[in-house]
Amino acid sequence: MAYTTIDKPSDYFETILFTGNGSNGHAISGLDFQPDWVWLKNRNTTNTHEAFDSVRGATKTLYPDRSDAEYVNATGSLTSFNSDGFTVGSGDGANKSGSGIASWNWKAGTSFTNDASSTGIGTIDSTGSVSQEAGFSIISYTGNGTANQSVAHGLGATPKFIIIKPRSAVGYWCVTNPRFVSVSDPNILYLQETAAEADDTNINGTTAPSSTVFGVDDYGAVNTNGQTQIAYCFTPIKGYSAMGTYVGNGSTDGTFVYTGFKPAFVMTKRTDSTNSWEIQDSTRSDFNVCNEGLYPDLSNAEGDADRYDLLSNGIKMRTSGGMNQSGGSYIYMAFAENPLVGTNNIPATAR
């Protein structure tokens, strides 16, 4: 029996590496799709992370490791989304001459609009781009400053990761994640911080994430009156993406996390203690053990500490610290290189 509905994960997610040339109009190609969310990081320098999406539009930069408002850079950032990639300008974060740049790319692709008063779904109007097949949506809305509001996300399934950032003002990246228990115990994290989870009940209000909406309260970073917001919503898709939790065992024969596919991208965070977020991918670390970490809350250059093996069906921790400290609670979000078994019933192989 097949373990996926997506035989070719690279139709929806792919990592592309390139070398900057410092010039405007540097076209990056090689994707099997036109990306809707592009996350860039200079691997060699301490330039900040840069994130772009097709809903806000090219040249409009948000910085995952900072709380800054959206910055428009017409020539120094990502300047266009192309059919098989994107074009970057001359900025050091996106295209420093001689620097290795990592780009993580996701496809959504279907236009989405919800008039809350007409549909009866949510209380705040939303627009964006959605792929129900890939379990990903990019949602734009404008806050109204009122407690206990809700926003339609278009996924048709309950999101396990929701990352919300104010565009028009300084504000935190608020992350609702797989440790969400209830509206009274939401276990919120912040992408630009190393802090442990917090029960910030004024972020989600009284509405838990559902198959139609996510909740926002009157917290400034998610629902200030008149403030434009962007939300990235993910729900797991069998054989393509996985979002969940695990507990570290503090051993180099570490915890195994089953995903049901060979991972291409993994983002992790310890939730019960201060610890950086970390991203590993199979393109930068093309053999086990993965050891080329980049850190969403830090502008640091790429690290070189051993972390875990990427297997045909999941992740095997290979460190006694880092992402596998004894008794530590962690969350993860992963996307596939190959499903464990596709519709052709041919199993994935290990690296």
C-alpha positions as CSV (number, residue, x, y, z in Angstrom):
1,M,0.0,0.0,0.0
2,A,1.3,3.5,-0.9
3,Y,2.4,5.7,2.0
4,T,1.8,9.0,0.2
5,T,-0.4,11.0,-2.1
6,I,2.6,13.0,-3.3
7,D,5.1,10.8,-5.2
8,K,7.4,13.7,-6.1
9,P,7.9,16.0,-3.1
10,S,10.1,18.3,-5.1
11,D,6.9,19.5,-6.9
12,Y,6.1,21.4,-3.6
13,F,9.3,21.8,-1.6
14,E,13.0,21.9,-2.6
15,T,16.3,23.3,-1.3
16,I,18.4,25.2,-3.8
17,L,22.0,26.2,-3.1
18,F,23.8,28.9,-5.1
19,T,26.8,31.2,-5.0
20,G,26.2,34.9,-4.9
21,N,27.7,37.2,-7.5
22,G,26.8,40.6,-6.0
23,S,25.0,41.7,-9.1
24,N,21.4,42.7,-9.7
25,G,19.4,40.3,-11.8
26,H,21.0,37.1,-10.6
27,A,18.5,34.4,-11.7
28,I,18.4,31.2,-9.6
29,S,16.7,28.3,-11.4
30,G,16.4,24.5,-11.0
31,L,13.1,24.3,-9.1
32,D,10.2,22.2,-10.5
33,F,7.7,24.9,-9.6
34,Q,7.3,28.6,-9.2
35,P,7.9,29.2,-5.4
36,D,5.4,31.0,-3.2
37,W,7.6,31.2,-0.1
38,V,11.4,31.6,-0.3
39,W,13.6,31.6,2.8
40,L,17.3,32.7,2.1
41,K,20.4,32.5,4.4
42,N,24.0,33.4,3.6
43,R,25.8,30.3,4.8
44,N,29.2,32.0,5.2
45,T,28.5,35.3,6.9
46,T,26.4,36.7,9.7
47,N,23.9,38.4,7.4
48,T,20.4,38.0,8.6
49,H,17.9,35.4,7.3
50,E,15.5,36.8,4.6
51,A,12.0,35.6,3.8
52,F,9.8,36.4,0.8
53,D,6.4,35.3,-0.4
54,S,4.2,35.7,-3.4
55,V,1.3,37.0,-1.4
56,R,3.2,40.1,0.0
57,G,5.1,40.3,-3.3
58,A,8.8,40.3,-4.4
59,T,11.3,42.8,-2.8
60,K,9.3,42.8,0.5
61,T,11.6,41.3,3.1
62,L,10.9,39.8,6.5
63,Y,13.8,38.7,8.7
64,P,13.1,35.4,10.7
65,D,15.8,36.2,13.2
66,R,14.5,39.7,13.9
67,S,11.3,41.4,14.9
68,D,11.6,44.2,12.4
69,A,8.7,45.3,10.2
70,E,8.7,44.4,6.6
71,Y,11.4,46.2,4.6
72,V,11.0,46.9,0.9
73,N,14.3,46.7,-1.0
74,A,13.8,47.0,-4.7
75,T,17.3,46.1,-5.8
76,G,19.0,44.3,-2.9
77,S,16.7,41.4,-2.2
78,L,14.6,38.9,-4.0
79,T,13.3,40.8,-7.0
80,S,11.0,38.3,-8.8
81,F,9.4,34.9,-8.5
82,N,10.1,32.9,-11.7
83,S,8.6,29.7,-13.2
84,D,11.5,27.6,-12.0
85,G,13.1,29.7,-9.3
86,F,13.6,33.4,-8.5
87,T,15.9,36.4,-9.1
88,V,17.9,38.2,-6.5
89,G,19.5,41.6,-6.4
90,S,22.8,42.8,-5.1
91,G,22.3,42.7,-1.3
92,D,24.7,40.7,0.8
93,G,22.0,38.6,2.5
94,A,20.6,37.4,-0.8
95,N,23.5,37.5,-3.1
96,K,26.9,38.5,-1.6
97,S,29.6,37.9,-4.1
98,G,31.4,34.6,-3.5
99,S,29.1,33.5,-0.6
100,G,27.2,30.3,-0.5
101,I,23.5,31.0,-0.2
102,A,20.9,28.4,1.0
103,S,17.3,28.8,-0.2
104,W,14.3,26.8,1.1
105,N,11.4,27.0,-1.3
106,W,7.7,26.0,-0.9
107,K,4.8,26.0,-3.4
108,A,1.2,27.0,-2.5
109,G,-0.2,28.3,-5.7
110,T,-4.0,28.5,-5.6
111,S,-5.5,31.9,-4.9
112,F,-7.6,32.2,-1.7
113,T,-10.1,34.8,-0.5
114,N,-12.4,34.6,2.4
115,D,-15.0,37.3,3.2
116,A,-15.8,36.4,6.8
117,S,-19.1,38.2,6.9
118,S,-20.3,36.5,3.7
119,T,-19.1,32.9,4.4
120,G,-19.5,32.8,8.1
121,I,-16.0,31.4,8.4
122,G,-13.9,33.4,10.8
123,T,-14.3,37.0,11.9
124,I,-11.5,38.7,10.0
125,D,-11.3,38.7,6.2
126,S,-8.3,36.9,4.7
127,T,-6.6,36.4,1.3
128,G,-3.6,34.4,0.2
129,S,-2.3,31.3,-1.6
130,V,-3.1,27.7,-0.7
131,S,-2.1,24.2,-1.6
132,Q,-4.4,21.7,0.2
133,E,-2.6,18.8,-1.5
134,A,0.7,20.0,0.1
135,G,-0.8,21.2,3.3
136,F,0.5,24.8,3.1
137,S,-1.1,28.2,3.0
138,I,0.1,31.8,3.1
139,I,-2.5,34.0,4.6
140,S,-2.7,37.8,4.7
141,Y,-5.1,39.7,7.0
142,T,-5.5,43.0,8.7
143,G,-5.9,43.1,12.5
144,N,-8.9,44.7,14.2
145,G,-7.5,44.9,17.7
146,T,-10.4,43.0,19.2
147,A,-10.1,39.9,21.4
148,N,-11.1,36.4,20.4
149,Q,-11.1,36.7,16.6
150,S,-10.5,34.0,14.0
151,V,-9.0,33.9,10.5
152,A,-9.7,31.4,7.7
153,H,-6.6,29.5,6.5
154,G,-7.9,27.5,3.5
155,L,-6.2,24.2,4.3
156,G,-9.3,22.1,4.9
157,A,-7.4,20.4,7.7
158,T,-6.2,21.6,11.1
159,P,-2.7,23.2,10.9
160,K,0.0,21.9,13.2
161,F,2.4,24.8,12.6
162,I,1.2,28.4,12.3
163,I,3.8,31.2,12.0
164,I,2.4,34.7,12.2
165,K,4.4,37.9,11.7
166,P,3.3,41.6,11.6
167,R,4.2,43.3,8.4
168,S,3.6,46.9,9.1
169,A,5.1,47.1,12.6
170,V,7.8,45.6,14.7
171,G,6.6,42.4,16.3
172,Y,7.4,38.9,17.2
173,W,7.2,35.8,15.0
174,C,4.5,33.9,17.0
175,V,4.6,30.1,16.4
176,T,1.7,27.8,17.3
177,N,3.2,24.3,17.1
178,P,2.4,20.6,17.7
179,R,2.6,21.1,21.5
180,F,-0.6,23.1,21.3
181,V,-2.9,21.5,23.9
182,S,-5.8,23.9,24.3
183,V,-6.6,27.6,24.3
184,S,-5.6,27.7,28.0
185,D,-2.4,25.7,27.3
186,P,-1.2,26.8,23.9
187,N,2.6,26.5,24.4
188,I,3.6,29.3,22.1
189,L,7.1,29.8,20.7
190,Y,8.8,32.7,19.0
191,L,10.9,32.1,15.9
192,Q,13.4,35.0,16.5
193,E,14.1,33.8,20.1
194,T,15.7,30.9,21.9
195,A,13.2,31.1,24.8
196,A,11.3,28.0,26.0
197,E,7.6,27.8,25.2
198,A,5.2,30.1,27.0
199,D,1.4,29.8,27.7
200,D,0.6,33.1,26.1
201,T,-3.1,32.8,26.0
202,N,-3.6,36.3,24.5
203,I,-2.2,35.1,21.2
204,N,-4.9,32.6,20.1
205,G,-7.7,33.8,22.2
206,T,-10.6,31.4,22.7
207,T,-10.3,29.7,19.3
208,A,-8.1,26.7,18.8
209,P,-6.8,25.9,15.3
210,S,-9.4,24.0,13.4
211,S,-9.9,22.7,9.8
212,T,-11.2,26.1,8.8
213,V,-9.6,28.8,11.0
214,F,-6.9,29.8,13.5
215,G,-7.6,32.1,16.4
216,V,-6.0,35.5,17.2
217,D,-6.5,37.5,20.3
218,D,-5.7,41.2,20.9
219,Y,-2.0,40.6,21.3
220,G,-0.1,43.2,19.3
221,A,2.0,40.8,17.3
222,V,-1.1,39.1,15.8
223,N,-4.0,41.5,15.9
224,T,-3.3,45.2,16.3
225,N,-6.0,47.3,14.8
226,G,-5.1,48.2,11.2
227,Q,-1.9,46.3,11.2
228,T,-1.2,44.0,8.2
229,Q,-0.2,40.4,9.1
230,I,1.2,37.4,7.3
231,A,0.6,33.8,8.4
232,Y,2.3,30.6,7.2
233,C,0.1,27.6,8.0
234,F,1.1,23.9,7.7
235,T,-0.8,20.7,8.2
236,P,1.0,17.3,7.8
237,I,0.6,15.3,4.6
238,K,1.3,11.6,4.7
239,G,4.5,10.8,3.0
240,Y,5.4,14.4,2.3
241,S,5.5,16.4,5.6
242,A,5.5,15.7,9.3
243,M,5.1,17.9,12.4
244,G,5.4,16.5,15.9
245,T,7.3,16.1,19.1
246,Y,10.0,13.9,20.6
247,V,12.0,13.5,23.8
248,G,15.8,13.4,23.8
249,N,17.7,10.6,25.4
250,G,21.2,12.2,25.7
251,S,22.9,9.4,23.7
252,T,24.8,9.2,20.4
253,D,22.5,6.2,19.9
254,G,19.7,8.7,20.0
255,T,16.0,9.0,19.8
256,F,14.4,7.9,16.5
257,V,11.7,10.1,15.0
258,Y,9.5,8.4,12.5
259,T,8.3,10.6,9.6
260,G,7.2,8.1,6.9
261,F,9.6,9.5,4.4
262,K,13.3,10.4,3.7
263,P,13.6,13.9,5.0
264,A,14.9,16.8,2.8
265,F,14.4,19.5,5.4
266,V,14.1,19.4,9.2
267,M,13.5,22.3,11.6
268,T,13.7,21.6,15.3
269,K,13.4,23.5,18.6
270,R,13.7,22.5,22.3
271,T,10.5,23.6,24.0
272,D,11.1,23.1,27.7
273,S,14.4,25.1,27.9
274,T,16.3,27.8,26.2
275,N,17.8,26.6,22.9
276,S,18.1,27.8,19.3
277,W,15.9,26.7,16.5
278,E,17.9,24.7,14.0
279,I,17.5,23.8,10.3
280,Q,19.3,20.9,8.6
281,D,18.7,19.8,5.0
282,S,19.8,16.9,2.8
283,T,21.2,19.3,0.2
284,R,23.8,21.0,2.4
285,S,24.4,17.9,4.5
286,D,24.5,15.3,1.7
287,F,25.7,12.4,3.9
288,N,25.1,11.3,7.4
289,V,25.7,12.6,10.1
290,C,24.0,16.0,9.3
291,N,26.2,18.7,10.7
292,E,25.6,21.9,8.8
293,G,23.1,23.7,11.0
294,L,21.6,27.1,10.3
295,Y,19.6,28.8,13.1
296,P,16.4,30.8,12.4
297,D,16.8,32.9,15.6
298,L,20.5,33.7,14.9
299,S,22.3,35.4,12.0
300,N,25.3,33.1,12.6
301,A,27.1,31.5,9.7
302,E,26.6,27.8,9.1
303,G,27.6,25.5,12.0
304,D,29.4,22.2,11.9
305,A,28.2,20.2,14.9
306,D,26.9,16.6,14.4
307,R,23.1,16.4,14.9
308,Y,21.3,13.4,13.3
309,D,21.1,10.9,10.4
310,L,18.4,11.3,7.8
311,L,17.0,7.8,7.1
312,S,14.6,6.4,4.6
313,N,11.7,6.7,7.1
314,G,12.8,9.4,9.6
315,I,15.4,11.0,11.8
316,K,17.9,9.3,14.1
317,M,19.6,11.5,16.6
318,R,23.4,11.1,16.8
319,T,24.5,13.6,19.5
320,S,24.3,13.6,23.3
321,G,23.4,17.3,23.3
322,G,22.0,19.8,20.9
323,M,18.7,18.4,19.6
324,N,18.9,15.3,21.8
325,Q,19.5,16.4,25.4
326,S,18.4,13.8,27.9
327,G,14.8,14.3,28.9
328,G,14.5,17.4,26.7
329,S,11.2,18.1,24.9
330,Y,11.4,19.0,21.2
331,I,9.2,19.9,18.3
332,Y,10.1,19.3,14.6
333,M,8.8,20.1,11.2
334,A,10.0,18.0,8.2
335,F,9.5,17.8,4.5
336,A,10.3,14.9,2.2
337,E,13.0,14.1,-0.3
338,N,11.2,10.9,-1.1
339,P,8.2,9.1,0.4
340,L,9.0,5.8,2.2
341,V,6.7,4.1,-0.4
342,G,5.2,5.8,-3.4
343,T,2.1,4.9,-5.4
344,N,4.4,2.7,-7.5
345,N,5.1,0.7,-4.2
346,I,8.9,1.2,-4.6
347,P,10.4,1.9,-1.2
348,A,12.8,4.8,-0.6
349,T,16.5,3.9,0.1
350,A,18.6,5.2,2.9
351,R,21.5,7.6,2.2
